[in-house]
Amino acid sequence: MKWTDTLDIALELIDAHPDVDPQYIRFTDLHKWVCALPGFNDDPEKSNEKILEAIQMTWIEEQD
């Protein structure tokens, strides 16, 4: 997975962190959790606030 795979990342995060409300997650934690996902193989330095926000929004949408 790459940073641009927001849906795949969000679905993996739902499975990995089922008790987390993504609306209240800090981007520092989100970044760490994405980098720790199995199958994630992008450069950790390539993320930014816009990418993390897109992942967060997708996570919120998919969790409902």
Residue, then its C-alpha position, 0 to 999 in steps of 0.5 A: m500500500k502507498w499513501t494514496d491508497t486511502l480506502d485500503i488504508a482506512l479499511e486496514l485501520i478499522d480492522a487494526h483499531p476497532d475501538v478507536d474513534p477516528q474523528y479524535i485521532r492525532f495525526t502523529d498517531l495516525h501516521k505511526w499506525v499507517c506505517a505499521l500496517p502490514g503491506f504498507n511499503d511507502d516512504p514514511e516521509k512522503s505523508n503530509e497533513k492533506i494525506l493524513e486528513a484524507i485517510q482520516m475522513t475515509w476511515i470515518e466514512e467507512q466506519d459508519 
